[in-house]
């Protein structure tokens, strides 16, 4: 099962199970609790839920997670580095202060556990010297949240002091939904462009450029795109930036797509055409419009 398919299945299950009606709220809560099959009280704030369901239950959840990681300190260091960095394998080794040998040992252990999987750049750079490592992708959003904000501060959390966690989370909370929004955008394109179906989709990266969305269609067309989960409207400069990234990668897309949580400037909207498609958060609604009980994923662990 591809990462996009798994994430969409998890999101649809989460959306139905917790009776969301607000897509933005669903994405923000899923970024924390996705993949757990836990019930969440959507009348409570994320901060309240994190304290009552996660931090207050730290000892028990930690015990469950260490059964997967075997309490391996190298694995925990790599997972935290991956969750907070650019997810590239070798830069995660460096961020975790692991040697190549230690990093590979931890990586193979994590791949066997099923906590993460490797993600490749959709197109390899033309020049070998521009090539870069694969990325690590968490199989569930909750595990990404745990190793980004909980595991690094386990000492104080275990003692009931949540100050370090709260400071770290408040500094990064705004951008923590970016990854989920990007992956749901991938799934939307796969499900929507049916006239010329997408046969392969992912992201592109090398040492000089990074492109959120890169897709190939059945007819051979190339689609490049960007995703921006911000409160501000996206301007024409985002299209210019995307085109520059493609030029650096020596890619010539047939179509550009931009996904923006809060919409677009009038100047950018005026450029919409067959070769430029613009989508907002509301555009993703077809992903959950038909959710039903059959979408529920049974909880395999404890429900906190």
N, C-alpha and C positions, 0 to 999 in steps of 0.2 A: 504494500500500500504506500503510495507516495505521501510525502510530508503534507502537501496541500490537501489531499483527500482525508488524511487522518485528522488534521486540524479542523477541517470543515465538519467532519462527523462529530468531533468533540464539541465544536461551537454550537451546532444544531441541537445536540443533546442538552447542553448547558442552557441554551436559550429556552427550550421547551420545559425542561425540568423546573426551572425557576420562574417561569411565566413572565418573561421580560416583554415589555411593549416598547421600550426605548433602545434603539440599536446602539447608540453611543454608550449608554450605561452598560449594556450587555458586553460590549468590547472591553470596557474598563474593568469590569468585574471578572470577566473571563481571563484577562491578562494576569490576574492573580490566582484565581481558583480553577482555571481551565484544566481539564484532564483528571480531576479528582472524583467527579460524580457526587460531590457534596451538595446538599441543599444550602442555599444562601438566602438570607432574609434581605430582600431588595429594598425594604423600607429603611434599612440601616446603612450608614455610610461605610465606605471601604475601610476607613481607619478603625471603626468600631468592629467590623467583621474580622479584620486581621488580628486585632487584639484577642477577641473572644474565641475565634476558631483556630488561630495559628499560634500566636505567641503564648497564650495561656496553656496551650497543649503542646508546647515545644518538646518536652521530654518524650511524650508518646509518639509524636510524628517523627522526631529524630530517630527513635528506635526503629520505626518502620523503614525509614530511608536507608539507614545503615545496613539493613538486611540486603539491600540492593548494591550498596557501595562497599560492603564488607569493612566499613570504618577506615577505608584506605585514605590516608592523609593526602597522598599525591592526587588521587581522584577528586577529592573535595577541593583541593587547590585549583585543579584544572577546570572543574565545573564553575567555580566562582569567577575565575578569570574569563571564561567563555561567556558567562552571563552578563558581565559588566563591560566587556571589550568588543572588538569587531568580529568576534567568533572565528577568526582565521586560526587554524591549528597552531602554526608556529609562533604567531604573536601571542596566542594564549599561553603557550609554553613559557614564553618570555615574561609575560605578565604574572604568571604563577611562580616564577623563579625556578623553573624546572629545566634540567638539562634535556637535550634531545632524547637521551636514553630513558630518563625518568618520565618525560612527557609521553613517549610512545608506549611505555609500560602502562601508564594511567589511561591513555587513550584506548588501547586494545581492551583493557578491563571494562571500561565504560561502554564500549560498543557491544561487548558480550552481554552486559547487563540490560541493554535495551533502553537505557536512560537517554542516550543521544544517538544520532546518526550523522554520517558525513554528507555534506552538501557540496556539490561541485559547481564551479562557474559554468553556465550553460555553454558558452563558447570559450575555448582555450585561446589565450593570447597568441598572436601570430609569431611573436618572437619569444624564444625559450627564456631569455633573460628577463622578460616581463612577467613570466609565469609566477603564480603565487599559490600558497597552500589552500587546500579545501577548508570549508567552514564546518563547525560543529553546530548541530541543530538539536535542541531539546525536544523530546517526544511529548512533553506536556508543559503548558505554560506555568503550572504551579511549581514544577521543579526549577524552572528558570528563575522564578521569583524567590524561591527558597535559597538557592545558592547565590543569588545577587544580594539579598538583603537580610536573610536570617542566619545562614551558616557562618558568615564572617563575624557575627557579633554574638556567637553562641554563649560565651562566658557571661556577659551581662544579662542576656535574655534568660538564661537558666536561673539567674539570681533574682529575676523579676524586675530588672531595670531595662526599660525599653528605649532609653534616651538615644543611644547610639543608632539603633534601628530607625527610630523616628526621624533623626537628622538625615541619615543616608537615603531613606525612602522619600522624604519630602524634596530632596535635591534632585532625584531622578524620576519621580512618579510621572511627571508631565510627559516624558519621552518614552515611558515603558510600554505604551500601547503601539508604538510605531511598528514593531515587528509583526504583531497580530494583524494590524491594519494592512500591512504589505502582503501577508500570506492570504488574507481573505480577498484581497484585490486580485491576486493570482487565481484563486478559485473562481471568482466572479467572471474573469475573462474566459476561463476554460468552459464555464457553463453557459456563457452568453454569446460568444462569437461562433454561432452554429453554421452560418453560411459557408465559412471557410474555417473549419475547426482547427483549434490549436492542437498540435501534436507533441509539442514540448514547451515547457515554460519553467522559468527559474529566474536567477539573477546573474549579473556579470560583474566580475571584479578582476583587476590586475594591480600592478604596483602604481599605476597612474590614474586609473578611473574606476568608478563604481556605478552600476546601473541597477536600480531596484527591480525592474521588470525587463526580461528579455524573453521573447516567445517566437516560436516558428509555427506557421500554419501549414495546413495540408498542401496548399498550392505553392508553398515555398517562400511566402512573404515573411519578413522579419518585423517584429513589433518591439519597440523599446518604450519604457515608461518609468515614471517616478511616483512616489507616494508621500504625501505630506499630512501628518496627523497633528495639525496645529490649530490654534484659535483664529489665526489670521487667514485672510483670503490669499490664495496663491496668485502671484503676478506673472507677467510675461517673462520675467527674468528666469523663472523656473524652466520654461521651455528652452531658453537660450542655454542654460546650464546643462540640461539633458542632451541637447544637440552637441555641446562641447564634449561631454563625456563619451558620446558615441564616436565623435571624430578622433579622440584620443585612443579609443579602442579599435579604430579602423573598421567601424561597423556602419553600414548604410541602411537604416531602417526604412521600411515602406510606410510605416505608420507609427505615430507617437501617441501614447496615452498618459494622462496625468490624473491621479486620484488625490482629492483634497477633502479633508474632513469638513472644512468651513467654506468651500466654494472658491470662486475665482474672481479676479478683477474683471471689469467690463472690457478692458483692453485685451485680455487673454481670451475671454469668451467670444469676442468678435473674430478670433482666428480659427474657431472650430470649423472642421471640414472633414472630408473623407480620410485625410491623412493626419488629423489631430482630433482625438476623442477626449472629452473631459468628463470625469465622474466624481460625484460627491459621496459623502457617507450614505445619503439616502439611496444612491444607486445600488448599494449592496443589499437592499431589502429583499430582492428575489431569493437570496441565499437562505432566508429563514421564513418566507411567507407560507410555506406548506408544511412546517414542522408539525409532527404528531407523536403519539406515544411510541410508534415504531422507531423513532430516532433515538430513543433513550438508550444510553450505554449503561449496562448494569455496573454497580459499584463493586469492585473486586477487593477493596480493602475496607478499613474502618471509615465510618462517616463521623466527622467531627462537627 
